[in-house]
Amino acid sequence: MGISARTVLVKSKEQDKKRRQKARAKRKKQRQSGKVQPKNQQSLPVHQRFLENFRKSRGGK
């Protein structure tokens, strides 16, 4: 077990900023590649999305 020099030298505020920037860039990349669900699918409550996926997997019943 070791401690990274970066963890010691970089303030947590700066680490959080970098983490947020990376997450933002990742979301942007996913949006551009088309892997994010369509907006109307995202707006549905979780239980409705679950039911739709469940019904599709059961053959549309």
Gaussian input, Z-matrix of N, CA and C with variables (Angstrom, degrees):
# hf/3-21g

backbone

0 1
 N
 C     1     B1
 C     2     B2     1     A1
 N     3     B3     2     A2     1     D1
 C     4     B4     3     A3     2     D2
 C     5     B5     4     A4     3     D3
 N     6     B6     5     A5     4     D4
 C     7     B7     6     A6     5     D5
 C     8     B8     7     A7     6     D6
 N     9     B9     8     A8     7     D7
 C    10    B10     9     A9     8     D8
 C    11    B11    10    A10     9     D9
 N    12    B12    11    A11    10    D10
 C    13    B13    12    A12    11    D11
 C    14    B14    13    A13    12    D12
 N    15    B15    14    A14    13    D13
 C    16    B16    15    A15    14    D14
 C    17    B17    16    A16    15    D15
 N    18    B18    17    A17    16    D16
 C    19    B19    18    A18    17    D17
 C    20    B20    19    A19    18    D18
 N    21    B21    20    A20    19    D19
 C    22    B22    21    A21    20    D20
 C    23    B23    22    A22    21    D21
 N    24    B24    23    A23    22    D22
 C    25    B25    24    A24    23    D23
 C    26    B26    25    A25    24    D24
 N    27    B27    26    A26    25    D25
 C    28    B28    27    A27    26    D26
 C    29    B29    28    A28    27    D27
 N    30    B30    29    A29    28    D28
 C    31    B31    30    A30    29    D29
 C    32    B32    31    A31    30    D30
 N    33    B33    32    A32    31    D31
 C    34    B34    33    A33    32    D32
 C    35    B35    34    A34    33    D33
 N    36    B36    35    A35    34    D34
 C    37    B37    36    A36    35    D35
 C    38    B38    37    A37    36    D36
 N    39    B39    38    A38    37    D37
 C    40    B40    39    A39    38    D38
 C    41    B41    40    A40    39    D39
 N    42    B42    41    A41    40    D40
 C    43    B43    42    A42    41    D41
 C    44    B44    43    A43    42    D42
 N    45    B45    44    A44    43    D43
 C    46    B46    45    A45    44    D44
 C    47    B47    46    A46    45    D45
 N    48    B48    47    A47    46    D46
 C    49    B49    48    A48    47    D47
 C    50    B50    49    A49    48    D48
 N    51    B51    50    A50    49    D49
 C    52    B52    51    A51    50    D50
 C    53    B53    52    A52    51    D51
 N    54    B54    53    A53    52    D52
 C    55    B55    54    A54    53    D53
 C    56    B56    55    A55    54    D54
 N    57    B57    56    A56    55    D55
 C    58    B58    57    A57    56    D56
 C    59    B59    58    A58    57    D57
 N    60    B60    59    A59    58    D58
 C    61    B61    60    A60    59    D59
 C    62    B62    61    A61    60    D60
 N    63    B63    62    A62    61    D61
 C    64    B64    63    A63    62    D62
 C    65    B65    64    A64    63    D63
 N    66    B66    65    A65    64    D64
 C    67    B67    66    A66    65    D65
 C    68    B68    67    A67    66    D66
 N    69    B69    68    A68    67    D67
 C    70    B70    69    A69    68    D68
 C    71    B71    70    A70    69    D69
 N    72    B72    71    A71    70    D70
 C    73    B73    72    A72    71    D71
 C    74    B74    73    A73    72    D72
 N    75    B75    74    A74    73    D73
 C    76    B76    75    A75    74    D74
 C    77    B77    76    A76    75    D75
 N    78    B78    77    A77    76    D76
 C    79    B79    78    A78    77    D77
 C    80    B80    79    A79    78    D78
 N    81    B81    80    A80    79    D79
 C    82    B82    81    A81    80    D80
 C    83    B83    82    A82    81    D81
 N    84    B84    83    A83    82    D82
 C    85    B85    84    A84    83    D83
 C    86    B86    85    A85    84    D84
 N    87    B87    86    A86    85    D85
 C    88    B88    87    A87    86    D86
 C    89    B89    88    A88    87    D87
 N    90    B90    89    A89    88    D88
 C    91    B91    90    A90    89    D89
 C    92    B92    91    A91    90    D90
 N    93    B93    92    A92    91    D91
 C    94    B94    93    A93    92    D92
 C    95    B95    94    A94    93    D93
 N    96    B96    95    A95    94    D94
 C    97    B97    96    A96    95    D95
 C    98    B98    97    A97    96    D96
 N    99    B99    98    A98    97    D97
 C   100   B100    99    A99    98    D98
 C   101   B101   100   A100    99    D99
 N   102   B102   101   A101   100   D100
 C   103   B103   102   A102   101   D101
 C   104   B104   103   A103   102   D102
 N   105   B105   104   A104   103   D103
 C   106   B106   105   A105   104   D104
 C   107   B107   106   A106   105   D105
 N   108   B108   107   A107   106   D106
 C   109   B109   108   A108   107   D107
 C   110   B110   109   A109   108   D108
 N   111   B111   110   A110   109   D109
 C   112   B112   111   A111   110   D110
 C   113   B113   112   A112   111   D111
 N   114   B114   113   A113   112   D112
 C   115   B115   114   A114   113   D113
 C   116   B116   115   A115   114   D114
 N   117   B117   116   A116   115   D115
 C   118   B118   117   A117   116   D116
 C   119   B119   118   A118   117   D117
 N   120   B120   119   A119   118   D118
 C   121   B121   120   A120   119   D119
 C   122   B122   121   A121   120   D120
 N   123   B123   122   A122   121   D121
 C   124   B124   123   A123   122   D122
 C   125   B125   124   A124   123   D123
 N   126   B126   125   A125   124   D124
 C   127   B127   126   A126   125   D125
 C   128   B128   127   A127   126   D126
 N   129   B129   128   A128   127   D127
 C   130   B130   129   A129   128   D128
 C   131   B131   130   A130   129   D129
 N   132   B132   131   A131   130   D130
 C   133   B133   132   A132   131   D131
 C   134   B134   133   A133   132   D132
 N   135   B135   134   A134   133   D133
 C   136   B136   135   A135   134   D134
 C   137   B137   136   A136   135   D135
 N   138   B138   137   A137   136   D136
 C   139   B139   138   A138   137   D137
 C   140   B140   139   A139   138   D138
 N   141   B141   140   A140   139   D139
 C   142   B142   141   A141   140   D140
 C   143   B143   142   A142   141   D141
 N   144   B144   143   A143   142   D142
 C   145   B145   144   A144   143   D143
 C   146   B146   145   A145   144   D144
 N   147   B147   146   A146   145   D145
 C   148   B148   147   A147   146   D146
 C   149   B149   148   A148   147   D147
 N   150   B150   149   A149   148   D148
 C   151   B151   150   A150   149   D149
 C   152   B152   151   A151   150   D150
 N   153   B153   152   A152   151   D151
 C   154   B154   153   A153   152   D152
 C   155   B155   154   A154   153   D153
 N   156   B156   155   A155   154   D154
 C   157   B157   156   A156   155   D155
 C   158   B158   157   A157   156   D156
 N   159   B159   158   A158   157   D157
 C   160   B160   159   A159   158   D158
 C   161   B161   160   A160   159   D159
 N   162   B162   161   A161   160   D160
 C   163   B163   162   A162   161   D161
 C   164   B164   163   A163   162   D162
 N   165   B165   164   A164   163   D163
 C   166   B166   165   A165   164   D164
 C   167   B167   166   A166   165   D165
 N   168   B168   167   A167   166   D166
 C   169   B169   168   A168   167   D167
 C   170   B170   169   A169   168   D168
 N   171   B171   170   A170   169   D169
 C   172   B172   171   A171   170   D170
 C   173   B173   172   A172   171   D171
 N   174   B174   173   A173   172   D172
 C   175   B175   174   A174   173   D173
 C   176   B176   175   A175   174   D174
 N   177   B177   176   A176   175   D175
 C   178   B178   177   A177   176   D176
 C   179   B179   178   A178   177   D177
 N   180   B180   179   A179   178   D178
 C   181   B181   180   A180   179   D179
 C   182   B182   181   A181   180   D180

   B1=1.4498
   B2=1.5275
   B3=1.3247
   B4=1.4521
   B5=1.5091
   B6=1.3002
   B7=1.4549
   B8=1.5190
   B9=1.3017
   B10=1.4519
   B11=1.5290
   B12=1.3157
   B13=1.4670
   B14=1.5268
   B15=1.3066
   B16=1.4582
   B17=1.5210
   B18=1.3036
   B19=1.4632
   B20=1.5179
   B21=1.3031
   B22=1.4527
   B23=1.5286
   B24=1.3217
   B25=1.4523
   B26=1.5303
   B27=1.3376
   B28=1.4624
   B29=1.5226
   B30=1.3129
   B31=1.4545
   B32=1.5245
   B33=1.3188
   B34=1.4581
   B35=1.5278
   B36=1.3165
   B37=1.4630
   B38=1.5329
   B39=1.3161
   B40=1.4591
   B41=1.5244
   B42=1.3237
   B43=1.4614
   B44=1.5249
   B45=1.3422
   B46=1.4591
   B47=1.5225
   B48=1.3181
   B49=1.4655
   B50=1.5263
   B51=1.3204
   B52=1.4663
   B53=1.5263
   B54=1.3397
   B55=1.4689
   B56=1.5364
   B57=1.3316
   B58=1.4703
   B59=1.5214
   B60=1.3451
   B61=1.4631
   B62=1.5225
   B63=1.3343
   B64=1.4595
   B65=1.5274
   B66=1.3334
   B67=1.4634
   B68=1.5272
   B69=1.3282
   B70=1.4706
   B71=1.5291
   B72=1.3287
   B73=1.4630
   B74=1.5288
   B75=1.3113
   B76=1.4638
   B77=1.5275
   B78=1.3431
   B79=1.4710
   B80=1.5235
   B81=1.3374
   B82=1.4574
   B83=1.5273
   B84=1.3201
   B85=1.4602
   B86=1.5226
   B87=1.3240
   B88=1.4628
   B89=1.5235
   B90=1.3346
   B91=1.4720
   B92=1.5189
   B93=1.3278
   B94=1.4568
   B95=1.5185
   B96=1.3184
   B97=1.4588
   B98=1.5235
   B99=1.3223
   B100=1.4582
   B101=1.5057
   B102=1.3154
   B103=1.4618
   B104=1.5219
   B105=1.3167
   B106=1.4616
   B107=1.5173
   B108=1.3235
   B109=1.4543
   B110=1.5156
   B111=1.3234
   B112=1.4623
   B113=1.5221
   B114=1.3212
   B115=1.4631
   B116=1.5264
   B117=1.3403
   B118=1.4600
   B119=1.5287
   B120=1.3123
   B121=1.4629
   B122=1.5297
   B123=1.3261
   B124=1.4547
   B125=1.5142
   B126=1.3359
   B127=1.4501
   B128=1.5262
   B129=1.3252
   B130=1.4609
   B131=1.5249
   B132=1.3337
   B133=1.4689
   B134=1.5267
   B135=1.3102
   B136=1.4629
   B137=1.5224
   B138=1.3324
   B139=1.4677
   B140=1.5251
   B141=1.3313
   B142=1.4577
   B143=1.5230
   B144=1.3348
   B145=1.4691
   B146=1.5185
   B147=1.3321
   B148=1.4578
   B149=1.5244
   B150=1.3412
   B151=1.4598
   B152=1.5243
   B153=1.3332
   B154=1.4633
   B155=1.5171
   B156=1.3202
   B157=1.4693
   B158=1.5225
   B159=1.3183
   B160=1.4574
   B161=1.5229
   B162=1.3225
   B163=1.4704
   B164=1.5292
   B165=1.3358
   B166=1.4676
   B167=1.5168
   B168=1.3225
   B169=1.4556
   B170=1.5253
   B171=1.3410
   B172=1.4739
   B173=1.5166
   B174=1.3074
   B175=1.4571
   B176=1.5111
   B177=1.3064
   B178=1.4469
   B179=1.5069
   B180=1.3285
   B181=1.4648
   B182=1.5024
   A1=107.31
   A2=115.44
   A3=119.40
   A4=111.14
   A5=115.33
   A6=120.86
   A7=108.25
   A8=115.24
   A9=120.81
   A10=109.86
   A11=116.86
   A12=121.15
   A13=109.76
   A14=116.81
   A15=120.92
   A16=110.30
   A17=117.18
   A18=120.76
   A19=110.83
   A20=116.32
   A21=120.56
   A22=111.27
   A23=117.60
   A24=121.55
   A25=114.58
   A26=116.89
   A27=120.14
   A28=109.30
   A29=116.32
   A30=120.83
   A31=109.82
   A32=115.40
   A33=119.59
   A34=111.19
   A35=117.01
   A36=120.87
   A37=110.29
   A38=115.29
   A39=120.00
   A40=110.78
   A41=117.22
   A42=120.46
   A43=110.15
   A44=116.30
   A45=120.29
   A46=110.75
   A47=116.15
   A48=120.68
   A49=110.15
   A50=116.56
   A51=121.00
   A52=110.73
   A53=115.89
   A54=120.21
   A55=110.73
   A56=115.61
   A57=119.46
   A58=111.36
   A59=116.36
   A60=120.13
   A61=110.95
   A62=116.39
   A63=119.96
   A64=110.59
   A65=116.76
   A66=120.54
   A67=110.00
   A68=116.58
   A69=121.08
   A70=109.91
   A71=116.76
   A72=121.18
   A73=110.47
   A74=116.43
   A75=120.92
   A76=110.53
   A77=116.83
   A78=120.15
   A79=110.85
   A80=116.38
   A81=120.85
   A82=110.07
   A83=116.19
   A84=120.94
   A85=110.87
   A86=117.19
   A87=120.78
   A88=110.82
   A89=116.54
   A90=120.34
   A91=110.26
   A92=116.50
   A93=120.35
   A94=111.92
   A95=117.45
   A96=120.04
   A97=111.87
   A98=117.46
   A99=120.97
   A100=114.53
   A101=118.46
   A102=120.23
   A103=112.76
   A104=117.12
   A105=120.45
   A106=108.37
   A107=116.40
   A108=120.86
   A109=110.22
   A110=117.06
   A111=119.78
   A112=111.25
   A113=116.30
   A114=121.59
   A115=111.50
   A116=118.39
   A117=119.66
   A118=111.63
   A119=117.68
   A120=121.24
   A121=110.49
   A122=117.62
   A123=121.04
   A124=111.27
   A125=117.95
   A126=120.33
   A127=112.30
   A128=117.69
   A129=120.00
   A130=110.69
   A131=116.48
   A132=118.55
   A133=110.75
   A134=115.50
   A135=121.53
   A136=111.25
   A137=117.94
   A138=119.55
   A139=111.48
   A140=118.38
   A141=119.86
   A142=111.17
   A143=116.87
   A144=119.32
   A145=109.92
   A146=116.15
   A147=120.27
   A148=110.28
   A149=116.17
   A150=119.86
   A151=111.53
   A152=117.48
   A153=120.22
   A154=110.69
   A155=116.73
   A156=120.04
   A157=110.92
   A158=116.70
   A159=120.93
   A160=110.34
   A161=115.98
   A162=120.68
   A163=110.35
   A164=117.01
   A165=119.93
   A166=110.68
   A167=117.17
   A168=120.62
   A169=111.36
   A170=117.07
   A171=121.03
   A172=112.18
   A173=117.44
   A174=120.89
   A175=113.36
   A176=118.36
   A177=121.71
   A178=115.49
   A179=117.75
   A180=121.00
   A181=111.92
   D1=131.68
   D2=-179.13
   D3=-137.34
   D4=166.92
   D5=178.97
   D6=-112.72
   D7=129.11
   D8=180.00
   D9=-72.48
   D10=141.07
   D11=177.53
   D12=-64.06
   D13=-32.84
   D14=-179.61
   D15=-62.70
   D16=-41.74
   D17=-179.53
   D18=-60.36
   D19=-36.54
   D20=-177.92
   D21=-78.23
   D22=-39.56
   D23=-172.52
   D24=-82.71
   D25=-28.33
   D26=-175.35
   D27=-99.17
   D28=131.35
   D29=-179.29
   D30=-68.47
   D31=152.45
   D32=-178.02
   D33=-61.91
   D34=-32.72
   D35=178.09
   D36=-60.52
   D37=-43.09
   D38=179.58
   D39=-70.35
   D40=-37.40
   D41=178.09
   D42=-62.57
   D43=-43.19
   D44=179.35
   D45=-62.57
   D46=-40.16
   D47=179.51
   D48=-61.95
   D49=-45.68
   D50=178.89
   D51=-62.89
   D52=-41.67
   D53=179.99
   D54=-61.59
   D55=-43.66
   D56=178.98
   D57=-64.68
   D58=-40.27
   D59=179.44
   D60=-63.13
   D61=-42.13
   D62=179.36
   D63=-65.10
   D64=-41.87
   D65=179.71
   D66=-63.93
   D67=-41.57
   D68=179.53
   D69=-62.87
   D70=-44.04
   D71=179.89
   D72=-64.10
   D73=-38.94
   D74=179.86
   D75=-65.02
   D76=-43.90
   D77=178.49
   D78=-63.38
   D79=-40.10
   D80=-179.98
   D81=-63.74
   D82=-42.57
   D83=179.41
   D84=-63.58
   D85=-41.02
   D86=179.08
   D87=-64.92
   D88=-40.83
   D89=178.77
   D90=-61.27
   D91=-42.57
   D92=-177.76
   D93=-69.38
   D94=-31.99
   D95=-179.19
   D96=-83.55
   D97=-6.80
   D98=175.94
   D99=82.09
   D100=16.81
   D101=-178.46
   D102=-86.23
   D103=-12.31
   D104=179.76
   D105=-78.93
   D106=142.22
   D107=-178.96
   D108=-63.26
   D109=152.26
   D110=175.70
   D111=-58.58
   D112=154.09
   D113=-175.21
   D114=-58.17
   D115=-42.14
   D116=-178.00
   D117=-65.28
   D118=-30.92
   D119=176.98
   D120=-70.19
   D121=-37.09
   D122=-178.79
   D123=-69.98
   D124=-30.50
   D125=-174.31
   D126=-76.23
   D127=-13.87
   D128=178.58
   D129=-72.02
   D130=144.87
   D131=174.34
   D132=-61.74
   D133=154.67
   D134=-174.93
   D135=-57.50
   D136=-43.53
   D137=-176.85
   D138=-65.26
   D139=-32.13
   D140=177.67
   D141=-71.12
   D142=-39.69
   D143=176.54
   D144=-62.87
   D145=-40.48
   D146=179.11
   D147=-61.06
   D148=-47.24
   D149=-179.34
   D150=-61.73
   D151=-41.97
   D152=178.93
   D153=-61.84
   D154=-45.97
   D155=179.71
   D156=-65.69
   D157=-37.54
   D158=179.10
   D159=-64.03
   D160=-45.05
   D161=-179.82
   D162=-63.63
   D163=-41.14
   D164=178.68
   D165=-61.84
   D166=-40.42
   D167=-177.94
   D168=-71.90
   D169=-22.56
   D170=179.32
   D171=-91.17
   D172=8.51
   D173=177.11
   D174=91.38
   D175=23.15
   D176=174.72
   D177=82.03
   D178=13.85
   D179=-179.52
   D180=-74.29

